[in-house]
Each structure stands twice: as C-alpha cells, then as structure tokens.
Amino acid sequence: MPERERRRVFFALWPDKAVLEGFDQVGKQLHALGGGRRMLRESLHITLAFIGDVPAEHIAILRQAAEQVVAPAFALRLDRLDCWRHKRIAWVGCSELPLQLLTLVGQLYERLAGADLPLESGDFTAHVTLLRNVHCARCVPLPKLEPIDWPVTEFVLAESTLTPERACYAFIGRWRLAAAA
C-alpha cells in the first residue's frame, strides 16, 4: 500500500515588500554584529499556528477552518529586538500585542481545535526570525530598533518544503481580514 502524501503546513502573516525591506535591513545590521545565517527576505513571516506534517487530504479541512475566522485588519508595530540564546535565533517582535492579533490567533486555534486538527502547543510569541545560528553574546547590547509598522490585512496557509539549503514556502490559501471599523 503506498504511503499517503503528507504536507508540512502552518498559518502565518506574510509582509508586503515595504515591510520585508525593513526586516531585511535589521537582519543585515544584526548579522554584522553576531554572524549566523540570515533568513531570506522572501521567507520572513510571523507564524500564527504551526500545524506540521498532515495528510494532503487535511488541507481542505484547514482551509474550511480558516474560512470561519472573522477578524479585523490591524496595524502591527514591531519595535523589539531580541535573541534566544538557547536556540541561537535573533528576532524582531512586538512590545505589545494588539488585541486584533490575539483575536485572530484565538479564533484560528478555536476553529482548528473544533476540526480536531493537531497544533503545536506553547505560548504564542509574535516574532519574525531574522538570523539562525547567531552568536547572541556579540549582539549585546542590541542596537536600537526603528519601529517597523506593518498593516496586516490578511493571513495565509503556507506549505514548507525543506531542502538541504533552506526551507521553501508556497501559499496554499489566503484570507482577507475585515476592513477596520
């Protein structure tokens, strides 16, 4: 019997080109301090819910769960640089999470749990990974970050394909957020 096709998927926020440029500049600055491997500009994102490897037929269920999410568009201000020493990851994130982001994540988790789909557990930390294998001690003190404002108008279902060189991403679903009131 042939093994069923599996796909590695997650829900995420994916920035536009202007926001990507801001992340890329910060990544260059941190790389100059702490080395490591810079993330490719086109791969920079915030993971909302990591699903992992699922049978291909579950993609339709994931799409249905996402279609039930009703959340407003919002502004996300990324104004915090940090480094996870134990993971050797440098990242940019938010000092304060907007209620709209928490609403989006909460609804997404509720819909996925209602569909009995597996989810990676743990606290949600809205962050964009800029560097891997970074020498965090070389980055201290972290440089001052000019805040990056990101108008969030949609979320995506992305598929990750791992190669020896890097992860490649493709969108397999995209949902607009409601216009802000």
VMD Tcl script that builds the backbone (N, CA, C; Angstrom):
set m [mol new atoms 543]
animate dup $m
set s [atomselect $m all]
$s set {name element resname resid chain x y z} {
  {N N MET 1 A 0.859 -1.189 0.000}
  {CA C MET 1 A 0.000 0.000 0.000}
  {C C MET 1 A 0.899 1.245 0.000}
  {N N PRO 2 A 0.678 2.190 -0.929}
  {CA C PRO 2 A 1.534 3.385 -0.983}
  {C C PRO 2 A 1.292 4.293 0.216}
  {N N GLU 3 A 2.375 4.932 0.659}
  {CA C GLU 3 A 2.274 5.885 1.760}
  {C C GLU 3 A 1.514 7.122 1.282}
  {N N ARG 4 A 0.608 7.614 2.134}
  {CA C ARG 4 A -0.154 8.809 1.773}
  {C C ARG 4 A 0.762 10.020 1.699}
  {N N GLU 5 A 0.449 10.915 0.782}
  {CA C GLU 5 A 1.212 12.162 0.667}
  {C C GLU 5 A 0.967 13.012 1.908}
  {N N ARG 6 A 2.049 13.561 2.451}
  {CA C ARG 6 A 1.953 14.440 3.611}
  {C C ARG 6 A 2.500 15.807 3.228}
  {N N ARG 7 A 1.959 16.832 3.898}
  {CA C ARG 7 A 2.389 18.201 3.626}
  {C C ARG 7 A 2.669 18.891 4.948}
  {N N ARG 8 A 3.741 19.692 4.972}
  {CA C ARG 8 A 4.153 20.427 6.182}
  {C C ARG 8 A 3.598 21.846 6.056}
  {N N VAL 9 A 2.630 22.201 6.915}
  {CA C VAL 9 A 1.897 23.452 6.742}
  {C C VAL 9 A 1.792 24.252 8.040}
  {N N PHE 10 A 1.514 25.550 7.859}
  {CA C PHE 10 A 1.316 26.444 9.001}
  {C C PHE 10 A 0.548 27.678 8.523}
  {N N PHE 11 A -0.132 28.336 9.474}
  {CA C PHE 11 A -0.798 29.608 9.201}
  {C C PHE 11 A 0.157 30.721 9.613}
  {N N ALA 12 A 0.158 31.815 8.819}
  {CA C ALA 12 A 1.117 32.887 9.083}
  {C C ALA 12 A 0.623 34.228 8.584}
  {N N LEU 13 A 1.308 35.263 9.055}
  {CA C LEU 13 A 1.201 36.603 8.484}
  {C C LEU 13 A 2.419 36.758 7.586}
  {N N TRP 14 A 2.190 37.227 6.347}
  {CA C TRP 14 A 3.299 37.416 5.411}
  {C C TRP 14 A 3.334 38.876 5.005}
  {N N PRO 15 A 4.435 39.556 5.246}
  {CA C PRO 15 A 4.501 41.008 4.991}
  {C C PRO 15 A 4.634 41.357 3.511}
  {N N ASP 16 A 4.287 42.604 3.217}
  {CA C ASP 16 A 4.473 43.112 1.856}
  {C C ASP 16 A 5.934 43.520 1.668}
  {N N LYS 17 A 6.274 43.981 0.462}
  {CA C LYS 17 A 7.669 44.299 0.130}
  {C C LYS 17 A 8.258 45.396 0.997}
  {N N ALA 18 A 7.471 46.416 1.318}
  {CA C ALA 18 A 7.991 47.524 2.125}
  {C C ALA 18 A 8.371 47.057 3.530}
  {N N VAL 19 A 7.534 46.234 4.133}
  {CA C VAL 19 A 7.814 45.713 5.473}
  {C C VAL 19 A 8.997 44.747 5.409}
  {N N LEU 20 A 9.043 43.917 4.369}
  {CA C LEU 20 A 10.170 42.994 4.197}
  {C C LEU 20 A 11.491 43.748 4.137}
  {N N GLU 21 A 11.492 44.889 3.469}
  {CA C GLU 21 A 12.706 45.698 3.364}
  {C C GLU 21 A 13.178 46.127 4.754}
  {N N GLY 22 A 12.248 46.538 5.609}
  {CA C GLY 22 A 12.601 46.924 6.978}
  {C C GLY 22 A 13.211 45.763 7.748}
  {N N PHE 23 A 12.599 44.577 7.646}
  {CA C PHE 23 A 13.131 43.390 8.324}
  {C C PHE 23 A 14.520 43.051 7.797}
  {N N ASP 24 A 14.681 43.120 6.486}
  {CA C ASP 24 A 15.949 42.770 5.857}
  {C C ASP 24 A 17.069 43.699 6.338}
  {N N GLN 25 A 16.783 44.982 6.461}
  {CA C GLN 25 A 17.790 45.937 6.935}
  {C C GLN 25 A 18.210 45.632 8.371}
  {N N VAL 26 A 17.236 45.317 9.219}
  {CA C VAL 26 A 17.547 44.977 10.609}
  {C C VAL 26 A 18.364 43.682 10.643}
  {N N GLY 27 A 17.991 42.713 9.800}
  {CA C GLY 27 A 18.738 41.458 9.725}
  {C C GLY 27 A 20.189 41.682 9.330}
  {N N LYS 28 A 20.436 42.576 8.383}
  {CA C LYS 28 A 21.809 42.899 7.966}
  {C C LYS 28 A 22.599 43.485 9.130}
  {N N GLN 29 A 21.961 44.386 9.860}
  {CA C GLN 29 A 22.623 45.046 10.992}
  {C C GLN 29 A 22.995 44.022 12.074}
  {N N LEU 30 A 22.054 43.136 12.401}
  {CA C LEU 30 A 22.327 42.123 13.418}
  {C C LEU 30 A 23.378 41.122 12.951}
  {N N HIS 31 A 23.335 40.779 11.677}
  {CA C HIS 31 A 24.301 39.835 11.121}
  {C C HIS 31 A 25.718 40.389 11.242}
  {N N ALA 32 A 25.868 41.686 11.018}
  {CA C ALA 32 A 27.188 42.311 11.142}
  {C C ALA 32 A 27.721 42.189 12.575}
  {N N LEU 33 A 26.829 42.156 13.554}
  {CA C LEU 33 A 27.237 42.044 14.956}
  {C C LEU 33 A 27.469 40.609 15.399}
  {N N GLY 34 A 26.513 39.739 15.070}
  {CA C GLY 34 A 26.528 38.394 15.645}
  {C C GLY 34 A 26.721 37.250 14.682}
  {N N GLY 35 A 26.926 37.552 13.393}
  {CA C GLY 35 A 27.120 36.476 12.428}
  {C C GLY 35 A 25.867 35.646 12.281}
  {N N GLY 36 A 26.043 34.374 12.020}
  {CA C GLY 36 A 24.908 33.476 11.847}
  {C C GLY 36 A 24.453 33.427 10.410}
  {N N ARG 37 A 23.296 32.826 10.209}
  {CA C ARG 37 A 22.720 32.678 8.872}
  {C C ARG 37 A 21.484 33.556 8.757}
  {N N ARG 38 A 21.539 34.498 7.813}
  {CA C ARG 38 A 20.391 35.382 7.599}
  {C C ARG 38 A 19.266 34.630 6.906}
  {N N MET 39 A 18.052 34.939 7.315}
  {CA C MET 39 A 16.889 34.373 6.642}
  {C C MET 39 A 16.688 35.104 5.320}
  {N N LEU 40 A 16.266 34.391 4.313}
  {CA C LEU 40 A 15.974 35.016 3.029}
  {C C LEU 40 A 14.818 35.988 3.178}
  {N N ARG 41 A 14.913 37.103 2.513}
  {CA C ARG 41 A 13.881 38.143 2.597}
  {C C ARG 41 A 12.486 37.575 2.342}
  {N N GLU 42 A 12.345 36.756 1.302}
  {CA C GLU 42 A 11.018 36.243 0.925}
  {C C GLU 42 A 10.467 35.207 1.913}
  {N N SER 43 A 11.291 34.787 2.875}
  {CA C SER 43 A 10.820 33.794 3.843}
  {C C SER 43 A 10.417 34.410 5.182}
  {N N LEU 44 A 10.586 35.715 5.347}
  {CA C LEU 44 A 10.299 36.366 6.625}
  {C C LEU 44 A 8.796 36.450 6.863}
  {N N HIS 45 A 8.351 35.984 8.032}
  {CA C HIS 45 A 6.922 35.917 8.348}
  {C C HIS 45 A 6.730 35.760 9.857}
  {N N ILE 46 A 5.471 35.841 10.281}
  {CA C ILE 46 A 5.094 35.523 11.663}
  {C C ILE 46 A 4.197 34.303 11.606}
  {N N THR 47 A 4.611 33.235 12.270}
  {CA C THR 47 A 3.781 32.030 12.337}
  {C C THR 47 A 2.663 32.255 13.350}
  {N N LEU 48 A 1.437 32.016 12.905}
  {CA C LEU 48 A 0.273 32.124 13.785}
  {C C LEU 48 A -0.051 30.784 14.435}
  {N N ALA 49 A 0.003 29.722 13.639}
  {CA C ALA 49 A -0.302 28.370 14.130}
  {C C ALA 49 A 0.472 27.373 13.278}
  {N N PHE 50 A 1.367 26.641 13.915}
  {CA C PHE 50 A 2.130 25.626 13.192}
  {C C PHE 50 A 1.358 24.318 13.272}
  {N N ILE 51 A 1.047 23.758 12.129}
  {CA C ILE 51 A 0.291 22.509 12.071}
  {C C ILE 51 A 1.244 21.322 11.964}
  {N N GLY 52 A 2.234 21.427 11.078}
  {CA C GLY 52 A 3.193 20.347 10.889}
  {C C GLY 52 A 2.807 19.470 9.711}
  {N N ASP 53 A 3.285 18.242 9.736}
  {CA C ASP 53 A 3.023 17.296 8.647}
  {C C ASP 53 A 1.624 16.714 8.794}
  {N N VAL 54 A 0.826 16.895 7.775}
  {CA C VAL 54 A -0.535 16.353 7.771}
  {C C VAL 54 A -0.782 15.638 6.443}
  {N N PRO 55 A -1.709 14.686 6.431}
  {CA C PRO 55 A -2.084 14.079 5.154}
  {C C PRO 55 A -2.629 15.147 4.211}
  {N N ALA 56 A -2.333 15.023 2.936}
  {CA C ALA 56 A -2.754 16.016 1.938}
  {C C ALA 56 A -4.253 16.279 1.989}
  {N N GLU 57 A -5.043 15.261 2.301}
  {CA C GLU 57 A -6.499 15.455 2.331}
  {C C GLU 57 A -6.951 16.363 3.475}
  {N N HIS 58 A -6.087 16.648 4.443}
  {CA C HIS 58 A -6.444 17.567 5.537}
  {C C HIS 58 A -6.375 19.033 5.110}
  {N N ILE 59 A -5.776 19.320 3.977}
  {CA C ILE 59 A -5.671 20.711 3.528}
  {C C ILE 59 A -7.059 21.330 3.379}
  {N N ALA 60 A -7.995 20.593 2.853}
  {CA C ALA 60 A -9.369 21.109 2.695}
  {C C ALA 60 A -9.974 21.452 4.056}
  {N N ILE 61 A -9.702 20.653 5.069}
  {CA C ILE 61 A -10.220 20.911 6.417}
  {C C ILE 61 A -9.578 22.172 6.992}
  {N N LEU 62 A -8.284 22.339 6.761}
  {CA C LEU 62 A -7.591 23.547 7.218}
  {C C LEU 62 A -8.162 24.788 6.551}
  {N N ARG 63 A -8.417 24.686 5.269}
  {CA C ARG 63 A -8.991 25.820 4.537}
  {C C ARG 63 A -10.379 26.172 5.077}
  {N N GLN 64 A -11.194 25.160 5.359}
  {CA C GLN 64 A -12.534 25.405 5.910}
  {C C GLN 64 A -12.448 26.073 7.276}
  {N N ALA 65 A -11.525 25.632 8.103}
  {CA C ALA 65 A -11.351 26.245 9.425}
  {C C ALA 65 A -10.970 27.721 9.278}
  {N N ALA 66 A -10.061 28.029 8.362}
  {CA C ALA 66 A -9.625 29.417 8.153}
  {C C ALA 66 A -10.760 30.284 7.624}
  {N N GLU 67 A -11.611 29.726 6.780}
  {CA C GLU 67 A -12.724 30.498 6.223}
  {C C GLU 67 A -13.720 30.927 7.295}
  {N N GLN 68 A -13.723 30.259 8.425}
  {CA C GLN 68 A -14.638 30.595 9.525}
  {C C GLN 68 A -14.098 31.696 10.436}
  {N N VAL 69 A -12.864 32.098 10.232}
  {CA C VAL 69 A -12.257 33.154 11.051}
  {C C VAL 69 A -12.774 34.509 10.580}
  {N N VAL 70 A -13.305 35.281 11.508}
  {CA C VAL 70 A -13.775 36.629 11.203}
  {C C VAL 70 A -13.038 37.576 12.139}
  {N N ALA 71 A -12.023 38.236 11.597}
  {CA C ALA 71 A -11.191 39.123 12.414}
  {C C ALA 71 A -10.887 40.386 11.625}
  {N N PRO 72 A -10.691 41.500 12.317}
  {CA C PRO 72 A -10.416 42.763 11.627}
  {C C PRO 72 A -8.952 42.915 11.211}
  {N N ALA 73 A -8.732 43.699 10.182}
  {CA C ALA 73 A -7.380 44.107 9.813}
  {C C ALA 73 A -6.833 44.973 10.952}
  {N N PHE 74 A -5.515 45.069 11.049}
  {CA C PHE 74 A -4.934 45.835 12.152}
  {C C PHE 74 A -3.521 46.281 11.797}
  {N N ALA 75 A -3.023 47.192 12.602}
  {CA C ALA 75 A -1.640 47.668 12.458}
  {C C ALA 75 A -0.793 46.939 13.496}
  {N N LEU 76 A 0.323 46.421 13.032}
  {CA C LEU 76 A 1.246 45.711 13.902}
  {C C LEU 76 A 2.537 46.515 13.963}
  {N N ARG 77 A 2.953 46.878 15.151}
  {CA C ARG 77 A 4.183 47.644 15.330}
  {C C ARG 77 A 5.234 46.714 15.919}
  {N N LEU 78 A 6.269 46.485 15.125}
  {CA C LEU 78 A 7.389 45.644 15.553}
  {C C LEU 78 A 8.485 46.580 16.037}
  {N N ASP 79 A 8.706 46.550 17.357}
  {CA C ASP 79 A 9.606 47.527 17.971}
  {C C ASP 79 A 10.544 46.892 18.996}
  {N N ARG 80 A 10.702 45.574 18.895}
  {CA C ARG 80 A 11.516 44.858 19.888}
  {C C ARG 80 A 12.487 43.909 19.184}
  {N N LEU 81 A 13.758 44.034 19.490}
  {CA C LEU 81 A 14.774 43.087 19.033}
  {C C LEU 81 A 15.128 42.189 20.199}
  {N N ASP 82 A 15.352 40.910 19.898}
  {CA C ASP 82 A 15.750 40.000 20.960}
  {C C ASP 82 A 16.532 38.849 20.353}
  {N N CYS 83 A 17.136 38.068 21.237}
  {CA C CYS 83 A 17.928 36.916 20.806}
  {C C CYS 83 A 17.648 35.779 21.781}
  {N N TRP 84 A 17.216 34.641 21.260}
  {CA C TRP 84 A 17.035 33.453 22.089}
  {C C TRP 84 A 18.353 32.699 22.082}
  {N N ARG 85 A 19.086 32.831 23.181}
  {CA C ARG 85 A 20.416 32.222 23.254}
  {C C ARG 85 A 20.356 30.700 23.109}
  {N N HIS 86 A 19.366 30.062 23.745}
  {CA C HIS 86 A 19.289 28.599 23.701}
  {C C HIS 86 A 18.999 28.075 22.291}
  {N N LYS 87 A 18.331 28.873 21.474}
  {CA C LYS 87 A 18.041 28.474 20.088}
  {C C LYS 87 A 18.975 29.157 19.092}
  {N N ARG 88 A 19.716 30.164 19.575}
  {CA C ARG 88 A 20.630 30.953 18.734}
  {C C ARG 88 A 19.866 31.614 17.583}
  {N N ILE 89 A 18.746 32.236 17.939}
  {CA C ILE 89 A 17.888 32.910 16.966}
  {C C ILE 89 A 17.745 34.378 17.348}
  {N N ALA 90 A 17.997 35.257 16.388}
  {CA C ALA 90 A 17.745 36.694 16.573}
  {C C ALA 90 A 16.428 37.005 15.884}
  {N N TRP 91 A 15.612 37.801 16.547}
  {CA C TRP 91 A 14.284 38.067 16.010}
  {C C TRP 91 A 13.818 39.479 16.328}
  {N N VAL 92 A 12.788 39.896 15.594}
  {CA C VAL 92 A 12.115 41.168 15.827}
  {C C VAL 92 A 10.661 40.844 16.178}
  {N N GLY 93 A 10.129 41.591 17.145}
  {CA C GLY 93 A 8.761 41.335 17.585}
  {C C GLY 93 A 8.110 42.594 18.131}
  {N N CYS 94 A 7.058 42.379 18.890}
  {CA C CYS 94 A 6.233 43.479 19.401}
  {C C CYS 94 A 6.387 43.612 20.917}
  {N N SER 95 A 6.531 44.845 21.377}
  {CA C SER 95 A 6.498 45.087 22.822}
  {C C SER 95 A 5.098 44.827 23.358}
  {N N GLU 96 A 4.104 45.210 22.561}
  {CA C GLU 96 A 2.702 45.000 22.935}
  {C C GLU 96 A 1.972 44.337 21.784}
  {N N LEU 97 A 1.259 43.264 22.101}
  {CA C LEU 97 A 0.475 42.585 21.067}
  {C C LEU 97 A -0.889 43.253 20.944}
  {N N PRO 98 A -1.263 43.657 19.740}
  {CA C PRO 98 A -2.586 44.257 19.580}
  {C C PRO 98 A -3.694 43.224 19.816}
  {N N LEU 99 A -4.779 43.682 20.396}
  {CA C LEU 99 A -5.922 42.812 20.672}
  {C C LEU 99 A -6.383 42.107 19.392}
  {N N GLN 100 A -6.330 42.792 18.253}
  {CA C GLN 100 A -6.780 42.193 16.994}
  {C C GLN 100 A -5.927 40.980 16.611}
  {N N LEU 101 A -4.632 41.020 16.892}
  {CA C LEU 101 A -3.764 39.879 16.606}
  {C C LEU 101 A -4.127 38.709 17.516}
  {N N LEU 102 A -4.334 39.000 18.791}
  {CA C LEU 102 A -4.719 37.945 19.728}
  {C C LEU 102 A -6.072 37.344 19.357}
  {N N THR 103 A -6.985 38.186 18.872}
  {CA C THR 103 A -8.293 37.702 18.413}
  {C C THR 103 A -8.131 36.771 17.222}
  {N N LEU 104 A -7.314 37.173 16.267}
  {CA C LEU 104 A -7.057 36.349 15.085}
  {C C LEU 104 A -6.480 34.992 15.484}
  {N N VAL 105 A -5.452 34.989 16.302}
  {CA C VAL 105 A -4.811 33.744 16.730}
  {C C VAL 105 A -5.799 32.885 17.522}
  {N N GLY 106 A -6.544 33.514 18.435}
  {CA C GLY 106 A -7.519 32.782 19.239}
  {C C GLY 106 A -8.589 32.120 18.385}
  {N N GLN 107 A -9.129 32.872 17.430}
  {CA C GLN 107 A -10.153 32.293 16.547}
  {C C GLN 107 A -9.578 31.160 15.711}
  {N N LEU 108 A -8.389 31.345 15.209}
  {CA C LEU 108 A -7.756 30.316 14.389}
  {C C LEU 108 A -7.571 29.031 15.196}
  {N N TYR 109 A -7.072 29.152 16.414}
  {CA C TYR 109 A -6.894 27.973 17.265}
  {C C TYR 109 A -8.228 27.305 17.590}
  {N N GLU 110 A -9.253 28.108 17.860}
  {CA C GLU 110 A -10.582 27.543 18.143}
  {C C GLU 110 A -11.113 26.758 16.954}
  {N N ARG 111 A -10.996 27.324 15.762}
  {CA C ARG 111 A -11.503 26.649 14.559}
  {C C ARG 111 A -10.725 25.369 14.271}
  {N N LEU 112 A -9.419 25.415 14.474}
  {CA C LEU 112 A -8.589 24.235 14.233}
  {C C LEU 112 A -8.871 23.149 15.272}
  {N N ALA 113 A -9.041 23.545 16.531}
  {CA C ALA 113 A -9.364 22.571 17.570}
  {C C ALA 113 A -10.741 21.958 17.301}
  {N N GLY 114 A -11.685 22.793 16.845}
  {CA C GLY 114 A -13.017 22.297 16.510}
  {C C GLY 114 A -13.007 21.302 15.368}
  {N N ALA 115 A -12.023 21.411 14.507}
  {CA C ALA 115 A -11.880 20.473 13.379}
  {C C ALA 115 A -11.008 19.286 13.771}
  {N N ASP 116 A -10.609 19.232 15.056}
  {CA C ASP 116 A -9.800 18.142 15.595}
  {C C ASP 116 A -8.465 17.996 14.866}
  {N N LEU 117 A -7.821 19.132 14.617}
  {CA C LEU 117 A -6.530 19.141 13.936}
  {C C LEU 117 A -5.405 19.346 14.945}
  {N N PRO 118 A -4.257 18.735 14.702}
  {CA C PRO 118 A -3.138 18.865 15.640}
  {C C PRO 118 A -2.550 20.272 15.600}
  {N N LEU 119 A -2.127 20.750 16.756}
  {CA C LEU 119 A -1.493 22.063 16.854}
  {C C LEU 119 A -0.269 21.959 17.732}
  {N N GLU 120 A 0.746 22.733 17.382}
  {CA C GLU 120 A 1.916 22.834 18.242}
  {C C GLU 120 A 1.495 23.655 19.451}
  {N N SER 121 A 1.731 23.129 20.640}
  {CA C SER 121 A 1.320 23.855 21.845}
  {C C SER 121 A 2.416 24.811 22.286}
  {N N GLY 122 A 2.076 25.661 23.198}
  {CA C GLY 122 A 3.034 26.636 23.720}
  {C C GLY 122 A 2.471 28.034 23.616}
  {N N ASP 123 A 3.149 28.950 24.268}
  {CA C ASP 123 A 2.720 30.340 24.247}
  {C C ASP 123 A 3.004 30.954 22.883}
  {N N PHE 124 A 2.101 31.798 22.430}
  {CA C PHE 124 A 2.270 32.493 21.161}
  {C C PHE 124 A 3.193 33.689 21.367}
  {N N THR 125 A 4.269 33.740 20.606}
  {CA C THR 125 A 5.184 34.878 20.613}
  {C C THR 125 A 5.247 35.404 19.187}
  {N N ALA 126 A 4.638 36.549 18.952}
  {CA C ALA 126 A 4.649 37.135 17.610}
  {C C ALA 126 A 6.063 37.616 17.317}
  {N N HIS 127 A 6.738 36.918 16.406}
  {CA C HIS 127 A 8.117 37.286 16.080}
  {C C HIS 127 A 8.450 36.905 14.647}
  {N N VAL 128 A 9.430 37.595 14.110}
  {CA C VAL 128 A 9.980 37.298 12.792}
  {C C VAL 128 A 11.430 36.885 13.020}
  {N N THR 129 A 11.769 35.653 12.671}
  {CA C THR 129 A 13.145 35.177 12.795}
  {C C THR 129 A 13.987 35.843 11.719}
  {N N LEU 130 A 15.039 36.548 12.149}
  {CA C LEU 130 A 15.931 37.238 11.211}
  {C C LEU 130 A 17.217 36.459 10.965}
  {N N LEU 131 A 17.741 35.806 12.021}
  {CA C LEU 131 A 19.013 35.074 11.932}
  {C C LEU 131 A 18.910 33.765 12.695}
  {N N ARG 132 A 19.577 32.750 12.182}
  {CA C ARG 132 A 19.755 31.483 12.890}
  {C C ARG 132 A 21.251 31.291 13.129}
  {N N ASN 133 A 21.582 30.509 14.141}
  {CA C ASN 133 A 22.978 30.225 14.499}
  {C C ASN 133 A 23.764 31.512 14.784}
  {N N VAL 134 A 23.074 32.480 15.361}
  {CA C VAL 134 A 23.697 33.762 15.682}
  {C C VAL 134 A 24.445 33.651 17.019}
  {N N HIS 135 A 25.513 34.403 17.159}
  {CA C HIS 135 A 26.245 34.497 18.421}
  {C C HIS 135 A 25.600 35.633 19.219}
  {N N CYS 136 A 24.613 35.293 20.011}
  {CA C CYS 136 A 23.820 36.302 20.724}
  {C C CYS 136 A 24.674 37.210 21.612}
  {N N ALA 137 A 25.707 36.662 22.224}
  {CA C ALA 137 A 26.541 37.473 23.125}
  {C C ALA 137 A 27.199 38.630 22.382}
  {N N ARG 138 A 27.478 38.461 21.097}
  {CA C ARG 138 A 28.101 39.531 20.313}
  {C C ARG 138 A 27.117 40.665 20.003}
  {N N CYS 139 A 25.835 40.389 20.148}
  {CA C CYS 139 A 24.803 41.389 19.822}
  {C C CYS 139 A 24.422 42.248 21.013}
  {N N VAL 140 A 25.017 41.988 22.178}
  {CA C VAL 140 A 24.654 42.714 23.390}
  {C C VAL 140 A 25.583 43.909 23.553}
  {N N PRO 141 A 25.055 45.092 23.785}
  {CA C PRO 141 A 23.623 45.394 23.803}
  {C C PRO 141 A 23.066 45.403 22.378}
  {N N LEU 142 A 21.816 45.017 22.284}
  {CA C LEU 142 A 21.163 45.013 20.972}
  {C C LEU 142 A 21.023 46.443 20.467}
  {N N PRO 143 A 21.157 46.644 19.166}
  {CA C PRO 143 A 21.020 48.003 18.631}
  {C C PRO 143 A 19.585 48.519 18.798}
  {N N LYS 144 A 19.460 49.815 18.796}
  {CA C LYS 144 A 18.131 50.439 18.881}
  {C C LYS 144 A 17.392 50.149 17.576}
  {N N LEU 145 A 16.156 49.763 17.709}
  {CA C LEU 145 A 15.332 49.426 16.551}
  {C C LEU 145 A 14.392 50.568 16.215}
  {N N GLU 146 A 14.443 51.024 14.994}
  {CA C GLU 146 A 13.439 51.966 14.497}
  {C C GLU 146 A 12.197 51.132 14.244}
  {N N PRO 147 A 11.058 51.424 14.895}
  {CA C PRO 147 A 9.880 50.570 14.752}
  {C C PRO 147 A 9.487 50.355 13.287}
  {N N ILE 148 A 9.020 49.139 13.026}
  {CA C ILE 148 A 8.535 48.767 11.699}
  {C C ILE 148 A 7.025 48.614 11.819}
  {N N ASP 149 A 6.284 49.423 11.089}
  {CA C ASP 149 A 4.821 49.361 11.120}
  {C C ASP 149 A 4.336 48.511 9.954}
  {N N TRP 150 A 3.488 47.530 10.284}
  {CA C TRP 150 A 3.017 46.547 9.319}
  {C C TRP 150 A 1.496 46.580 9.293}
  {N N PRO 151 A 0.902 47.054 8.202}
  {CA C PRO 151 A -0.557 46.998 8.081}
  {C C PRO 151 A -0.974 45.570 7.698}
  {N N VAL 152 A -1.554 44.837 8.646}
  {CA C VAL 152 A -1.919 43.437 8.435}
  {C C VAL 152 A -3.342 43.377 7.885}
  {N N THR 153 A -3.471 42.847 6.678}
  {CA C THR 153 A -4.779 42.791 6.018}
  {C C THR 153 A -5.201 41.373 5.648}
  {N N GLU 154 A -4.318 40.393 5.874}
  {CA C GLU 154 A -4.641 39.013 5.519}
  {C C GLU 154 A -3.760 38.039 6.281}
  {N N PHE 155 A -4.163 36.776 6.257}
  {CA C PHE 155 A -3.308 35.702 6.758}
  {C C PHE 155 A -3.307 34.602 5.714}
  {N N VAL 156 A -2.300 33.733 5.801}
  {CA C VAL 156 A -2.119 32.717 4.770}
  {C C VAL 156 A -1.943 31.334 5.398}
  {N N LEU 157 A -2.211 30.337 4.585}
  {CA C LEU 157 A -1.835 28.962 4.883}
  {C C LEU 157 A -0.650 28.685 3.973}
  {N N ALA 158 A 0.482 28.376 4.566}
  {CA C ALA 158 A 1.712 28.176 3.802}
  {C C ALA 158 A 2.175 26.733 3.945}
  {N N GLU 159 A 2.819 26.274 2.884}
  {CA C GLU 159 A 3.430 24.955 2.907}
  {C C GLU 159 A 4.939 25.141 2.885}
  {N N SER 160 A 5.624 24.374 3.717}
  {CA C SER 160 A 7.071 24.434 3.814}
  {C C SER 160 A 7.663 23.149 3.247}
  {N N THR 161 A 8.573 23.323 2.313}
  {CA C THR 161 A 9.317 22.197 1.773}
  {C C THR 161 A 10.769 22.401 2.167}
  {N N LEU 162 A 11.326 21.425 2.863}
  {CA C LEU 162 A 12.695 21.552 3.349}
  {C C LEU 162 A 13.673 20.959 2.337}
  {N N THR 163 A 14.704 21.733 2.031}
  {CA C THR 163 A 15.790 21.265 1.176}
  {C C THR 163 A 17.063 21.323 2.020}
  {N N PRO 164 A 18.155 20.723 1.565}
  {CA C PRO 164 A 19.395 20.808 2.353}
  {C C PRO 164 A 19.864 22.253 2.568}
  {N N GLU 165 A 19.542 23.154 1.635}
  {CA C GLU 165 A 19.989 24.541 1.742}
  {C C GLU 165 A 19.069 25.416 2.575}
  {N N ARG 166 A 17.744 25.183 2.467}
  {CA C ARG 166 A 16.810 26.093 3.127}
  {C C ARG 166 A 15.391 25.550 3.051}
  {N N ALA 167 A 14.479 26.265 3.693}
  {CA C ALA 167 A 13.055 25.962 3.572}
  {C C ALA 167 A 12.481 26.813 2.440}
  {N N CYS 168 A 11.644 26.216 1.623}
  {CA C CYS 168 A 10.949 26.937 0.552}
  {C C CYS 168 A 9.471 26.983 0.922}
  {N N TYR 169 A 8.845 28.126 0.681}
  {CA C TYR 169 A 7.454 28.301 1.070}
  {C C TYR 169 A 6.570 28.562 -0.138}
  {N N ALA 170 A 5.350 28.032 -0.066}
  {CA C ALA 170 A 4.329 28.289 -1.089}
  {C C ALA 170 A 3.011 28.517 -0.362}
  {N N PHE 171 A 2.236 29.472 -0.853}
  {CA C PHE 171 A 0.922 29.729 -0.264}
  {C C PHE 171 A -0.088 28.761 -0.869}
  {N N ILE 172 A -0.895 28.154 0.016}
  {CA C ILE 172 A -1.950 27.262 -0.471}
  {C C ILE 172 A -3.323 27.754 -0.025}
  {N N GLY 173 A -3.347 28.918 0.595}
  {CA C GLY 173 A -4.594 29.568 0.980}
  {C C GLY 173 A -4.296 30.966 1.466}
  {N N ARG 174 A -5.238 31.866 1.223}
  {CA C ARG 174 A -5.059 33.274 1.604}
  {C C ARG 174 A -6.439 33.813 1.986}
  {N N TRP 175 A -6.533 34.497 3.163}
  {CA C TRP 175 A -7.804 35.035 3.629}
  {C C TRP 175 A -7.651 36.491 4.035}
  {N N ARG 176 A -8.515 37.332 3.539}
  {CA C ARG 176 A -8.534 38.758 3.870}
  {C C ARG 176 A -9.145 38.953 5.244}
  {N N LEU 177 A -8.622 39.920 5.960}
  {CA C LEU 177 A -9.216 40.315 7.227}
  {C C LEU 177 A -10.215 41.421 6.948}
  {N N ALA 178 A -11.190 41.547 7.825}
  {CA C ALA 178 A -12.244 42.555 7.637}
  {C C ALA 178 A -11.631 43.962 7.718}
  {N N ALA 179 A -12.189 44.859 6.953}
  {CA C ALA 179 A -11.728 46.261 6.991}
  {C C ALA 179 A -11.916 46.799 8.402}
  {N N ALA 180 A -10.942 47.564 8.856}
  {CA C ALA 180 A -11.006 48.155 10.198}
  {C C ALA 180 A -12.182 49.112 10.277}
  {N N ALA 181 A -12.855 49.098 11.439}
  {CA C ALA 181 A -14.039 49.957 11.628}
  {C C ALA 181 A -13.660 51.380 11.833}
}
mol reanalyze $m
mol bondsrecalc $m
mol representation Tube
mol addrep $m
